[in-house]
């Protein structure tokens, strides 16, 4: 009786053509020794290539599972780094990665910023921790990978409250001025702002309001807004707007884009005489810094910004119901 090759029972092989090495042959799991001997496409090297294609497929499947449920921006960053890793692996699988290979891969980014290197370390550690958890690998080659001490750029992204108010005051377009006020007054991420629909807004007492946003890792949170900011936001609603329509629309009536928000902030900074490259996230940093300067508790700020852990101290501070960090900003 012919010997059966015990190859790949989990999925059919994608076949390998003679010229392009991509085609359709029988699943080698069902080929006998005599079959492979007579079949010109079933040489030992080609069977190795077939094994390799299965290895790649499994790596890709693992990565898809690892990415599932992560925020869109996170997925973009994770996909980029994992693709670079697979490209460097060449004909190897994640199962064959060694500690020395991981270190060599990290060295490829030595010329990049400390922030990029730190992010790269975090992504690779996450991937291999997940692979180990799923028992895809027996040992974690990235376990001892050290994180990079990235320079803290929050202080570099600092604007005085006078500068922020100048950005707002010198923006004459009502929609754009409201965008600046919500970014600063609510401490929202730009992705959270552009995703807002009208059903996410709810008015509180004294004209104050709140918006429900979906943050990182699809976590939902409620952000309080002062009466001045919230009432301006309500004025943007058109008469025929439905609850599921976007709050912020472009000039062509579609949902405003993140790129447009960046441009609005950039232009506002230029009008205010600020020469630094200000982005929407700067206003989030300013929200946090200025609120703390004015007496906002860390716990309130932690809740408002949606951080899982702002500081260790923040876990021991109590926030009163209805309190939100935007109250401290005077906007």
C-alpha positions in Angstrom: 0.0 0.0 0.0 1.3 3.5 -0.9 2.4 5.8 1.9 0.3 8.8 2.4 2.0 12.2 3.1 0.6 13.6 6.3 0.6 17.2 5.1 -1.7 20.0 6.1 -5.0 18.4 7.2 -6.4 21.9 8.1 -6.9 23.4 4.7 -6.5 22.7 1.0 -3.1 23.7 -0.4 -3.1 26.5 -3.0 -1.3 24.9 -5.9 1.9 25.8 -7.4 2.3 26.1 -11.2 5.4 25.1 -13.1 6.3 28.6 -14.3 4.6 31.0 -11.8 4.7 28.6 -8.8 1.0 29.4 -8.4 -1.6 27.1 -9.8 -3.7 24.1 -8.8 -2.6 20.6 -8.0 -4.1 18.0 -5.8 -3.9 18.5 -2.1 -0.6 16.9 -1.1 -2.3 15.5 2.0 -4.0 13.1 -0.4 -1.1 12.2 -2.6 0.5 8.8 -2.4 4.2 8.2 -2.8 3.7 6.9 -6.4 1.6 9.9 -7.3 4.2 12.4 -6.3 6.9 10.4 -8.0 5.1 10.5 -11.3 3.8 14.0 -11.0 6.3 16.6 -12.4 4.8 19.3 -10.2 5.2 17.3 -7.0 8.9 17.5 -6.4 10.3 17.7 -2.9 11.0 21.4 -3.3 7.5 22.1 -4.5 6.0 20.2 -1.6 8.2 22.4 0.7 6.7 25.4 -1.1 3.3 24.1 -0.4 4.1 23.7 3.2 5.4 27.2 3.2 2.1 28.6 1.8 0.2 26.9 4.6 2.6 28.4 7.1 2.0 31.8 5.7 -1.7 31.3 5.7 -1.6 30.3 9.3 0.5 33.3 10.2 -1.9 35.6 8.4 -4.9 33.9 10.2 -3.2 34.4 13.6 -2.6 38.1 12.8 -6.2 38.6 11.7 -7.4 37.1 15.0 -4.9 39.3 16.9 -6.2 42.4 15.1 -9.9 41.7 15.6 -11.7 44.2 17.8 -8.9 46.7 17.9 -9.5 50.3 17.0 -9.1 51.3 13.3 -6.0 53.4 13.8 -4.5 50.7 16.0 -5.1 48.2 13.3 -3.4 50.3 10.8 -0.2 50.6 12.9 -0.3 46.9 13.9 -0.8 45.8 10.3 2.1 47.8 9.1 4.6 46.5 11.7 3.4 42.9 11.4 3.6 43.1 7.6 7.2 44.3 7.9 7.9 41.4 10.2 6.5 38.8 7.8 8.4 40.4 4.9 11.7 40.1 6.9 10.9 36.5 7.7 10.9 35.5 4.0 10.4 31.8 3.8 10.1 31.3 7.6 7.0 31.2 9.8 6.4 33.1 13.1 6.9 29.7 14.8 10.6 29.8 13.8 11.4 33.3 15.1 14.2 33.5 17.5 15.2 36.1 20.1 18.2 37.1 17.9 15.9 37.6 14.9 13.6 39.8 17.0 16.5 42.0 18.0 17.7 42.2 14.4 14.2 43.3 13.4 14.2 46.0 16.0 17.6 47.2 14.9 16.1 48.0 11.5 14.2 50.9 13.2 17.1 52.4 15.1 17.2 55.4 12.8 13.6 56.2 13.6 12.2 58.3 16.4 12.1 57.0 20.0 8.3 57.0 19.9 8.3 54.9 16.7 10.7 52.4 18.3 8.7 52.2 21.5 5.5 51.6 19.5 7.3 48.9 17.5 8.4 47.1 20.6 4.9 47.2 22.1 3.4 45.8 18.9 5.8 42.9 18.5 5.5 42.0 22.2 1.7 42.1 21.8 1.8 39.8 18.8 4.0 37.1 20.3 2.2 37.3 23.6 -1.0 36.6 21.7 0.6 33.8 19.7 1.8 32.2 23.0 -1.6 32.6 24.6 -3.2 30.8 21.6 -0.5 28.1 21.8 0.5 28.9 18.3 4.1 29.0 19.5 5.7 27.1 22.4 7.9 29.9 23.6 7.8 33.7 23.3 10.9 35.0 21.6 9.9 38.6 22.4 9.4 38.1 26.1 12.6 39.8 27.1 12.4 42.6 24.6 13.0 45.8 26.4 10.8 48.9 25.9 12.4 52.1 24.6 12.5 55.1 26.9 10.8 57.5 24.5 11.2 61.2 25.2 8.0 62.6 26.6 6.6 65.0 24.0 3.6 66.1 25.9 5.5 69.2 27.2 6.5 70.0 23.6 2.8 69.9 22.6 1.9 72.5 25.2 0.1 75.8 24.4 -0.8 78.4 26.9 -4.5 79.0 27.5 -4.0 82.5 26.0 -2.7 80.8 22.8 -5.7 78.4 22.6 -8.2 81.2 23.1 -6.4 83.2 20.4 -6.8 80.3 18.0 -10.5 80.3 18.8 -11.1 84.0 18.7 -9.3 84.5 15.4 -11.3 81.8 13.7 -14.3 83.6 12.2 -16.1 80.6 10.6 -18.7 79.4 13.1 -18.3 75.7 12.4 -14.6 75.7 12.5 -14.6 77.8 15.7 -17.0 75.2 17.3 -14.6 72.4 16.3 -11.8 74.1 18.1 -13.9 74.6 21.2 -15.1 71.0 21.3 -11.6 69.6 20.8 -10.3 71.8 23.6 -13.3 71.9 25.8 -14.0 68.2 25.6 -10.5 66.8 25.2 -11.8 64.6 22.4 -9.6 62.7 20.0 -10.1 63.8 16.4 -11.4 60.4 15.4 -14.0 60.6 18.2 -15.1 64.1 17.0 -15.6 63.2 13.4 -17.6 60.1 14.3 -20.2 62.0 16.3 -23.8 61.7 15.2 -26.7 63.8 16.6 -28.0 61.0 18.8 -24.8 61.1 20.8 -25.6 64.5 22.2 -27.7 65.0 25.4 -28.4 68.2 27.1 -28.0 68.6 30.9 -29.1 71.3 33.3 -28.1 74.9 32.9 -27.4 74.4 29.2 -24.5 72.1 29.8 -24.4 68.9 27.8 -22.7 65.6 27.1 -21.6 63.6 24.1 -21.2 59.8 24.0 -18.1 58.8 22.1 -16.5 55.5 21.1 -12.8 55.6 22.0 -9.9 53.3 21.8 -10.6 49.6 21.9 -14.2 50.5 21.1 -14.7 51.7 24.7 -17.8 53.9 25.1 -17.6 56.9 27.4 -19.5 60.1 28.2 -17.8 63.5 27.9 -19.2 66.6 29.5 -19.2 69.9 27.8 -19.7 73.4 29.2 -22.9 75.3 28.2 -21.0 77.6 25.8 -19.4 74.7 23.9 -22.5 72.5 23.9 -24.9 75.2 22.8 -22.6 76.1 19.9 -22.6 72.5 18.9 -26.4 72.4 18.9 -26.5 75.4 16.6 -24.7 73.4 13.9 -27.8 71.1 13.5 -29.7 71.7 10.3 -33.5 71.6 10.3 -33.7 68.3 8.4 -30.9 66.6 10.2 -31.8 63.1 11.5 -30.5 61.6 14.7 -28.1 59.3 12.9 -26.7 62.1 10.7 -23.1 63.4 11.4 -22.8 66.4 13.6 -19.9 67.8 11.6 -20.3 68.0 7.8 -18.1 69.2 5.1 -18.9 71.9 2.6 -20.2 69.1 0.2 -22.6 67.8 2.9 -20.7 64.6 3.7 -19.2 63.8 7.1 -16.1 65.9 7.7 -12.8 64.1 7.5 -9.9 63.9 9.9 -7.7 65.5 7.4 -10.0 68.5 7.2 -9.9 68.8 11.0 -6.1 68.8 10.9 -6.2 71.6 8.4 -8.7 73.7 10.4 -6.4 73.4 13.5 -3.3 74.2 11.5 -4.8 77.3 10.0 -6.1 78.5 13.4 -2.7 78.2 14.9 -1.2 80.2 12.0 -3.8 82.9 12.5 -2.9 83.0 16.2 0.8 83.6 15.4 1.8 80.1 16.6 4.8 78.8 14.5 4.8 75.3 15.8 3.0 72.5 13.9 -0.1 72.3 16.0 -2.4 69.3 15.5 -5.8 68.4 17.0 -4.2 66.2 19.6 -2.4 69.3 21.0 -5.7 70.6 22.1 -6.4 67.4 23.9 -3.1 67.7 25.8 -3.9 71.4 26.5 -7.3 70.3 27.9 -5.6 68.0 30.3 -2.8 70.4 31.4 -5.0 73.4 31.8 -7.8 71.5 33.7 -5.2 70.2 36.2 -3.7 73.7 36.6 -7.2 74.9 37.5 -7.8 72.3 40.1 -9.5 69.4 38.2 -8.9 66.1 40.0 -6.9 63.4 38.2 -9.8 61.0 38.5 -12.3 63.3 36.8 -9.7 64.0 34.0 -9.0 60.3 33.7 -12.6 59.5 33.2 -13.2 62.4 30.8 -10.2 61.5 28.5 -11.0 57.8 28.5 -7.6 56.7 29.8 -7.6 53.3 31.4 -4.9 54.6 33.9 -3.9 58.2 33.9 -1.7 57.9 37.0 -1.6 55.5 39.9 -2.8 58.3 42.2 -5.9 58.7 39.9 -7.2 55.4 41.2 -7.5 56.8 44.7 -9.3 60.1 44.0 -13.0 60.4 44.0 -15.0 62.3 41.4 -18.4 63.7 42.2 -21.3 62.8 39.8 -21.8 65.4 37.2 -18.3 66.8 37.4 -16.3 67.0 34.3 -12.9 68.4 33.4 -14.2 70.9 30.8 -15.8 72.9 33.7 -12.3 74.1 34.7 -11.3 75.7 31.4 -13.5 78.8 31.2 -14.5 78.3 27.6 
